Amino acid sequence: MEDGRIPKDILCGELATGQRSIGRLQLRYKNVCKRDMKALDINTNSWEDLAADRTSWRSTLHRQLLIGEEKFSTVAAEK
């Protein structure tokens, strides 16, 4: 992805100034995205290459979401 694109700035950028409120640790958007990709068993080291091909990225997300929903429903049914 080229420099200066908004998605790259959001995922790979850092804030120069600002403070967070006191309390529990808040995650950055980038960390939340990585956490969600790990939950869906998507490799966080090579996701950019996969996302470069939009069709394969969408199909991978769709497939992994279906698998995740099945796991969630089986765990919920067991309880």
ChimeraX attribute file (.defattr): number of C-alpha atoms within 10 A of each C-alpha:
attribute: neighborCount
match mode: 1-to-1
recipient: residues
	/A:1	10
	/A:2	8
	/A:3	8
	/A:4	8
	/A:5	9
	/A:6	11
	/A:7	12
	/A:8	12
	/A:9	12
	/A:10	13
	/A:11	14
	/A:12	10
	/A:13	11
	/A:14	10
	/A:15	7
	/A:16	5
	/A:17	5
	/A:18	5
	/A:19	6
	/A:20	7
	/A:21	7
	/A:22	7
	/A:23	6
	/A:24	6
	/A:25	8
	/A:26	11
	/A:27	10
	/A:28	12
	/A:29	12
	/A:30	13
	/A:31	12
	/A:32	12
	/A:33	14
	/A:34	18
	/A:35	15
	/A:36	12
	/A:37	16
	/A:38	12
	/A:39	12
	/A:40	18
	/A:41	14
	/A:42	17
	/A:43	12
	/A:44	13
	/A:45	8
	/A:46	9
	/A:47	13
	/A:48	12
	/A:49	11
	/A:50	15
	/A:51	15
	/A:52	11
	/A:53	10
	/A:54	11
	/A:55	10
	/A:56	12
	/A:57	16
	/A:58	13
	/A:59	11
	/A:60	16
	/A:61	16
	/A:62	12
	/A:63	12
	/A:64	17
	/A:65	15
	/A:66	13
	/A:67	13
	/A:68	14
	/A:69	12
	/A:70	12
	/A:71	12
	/A:72	11
	/A:73	10
	/A:74	10
	/A:75	10
	/A:76	9
	/A:77	8
	/A:78	6
	/A:79	5
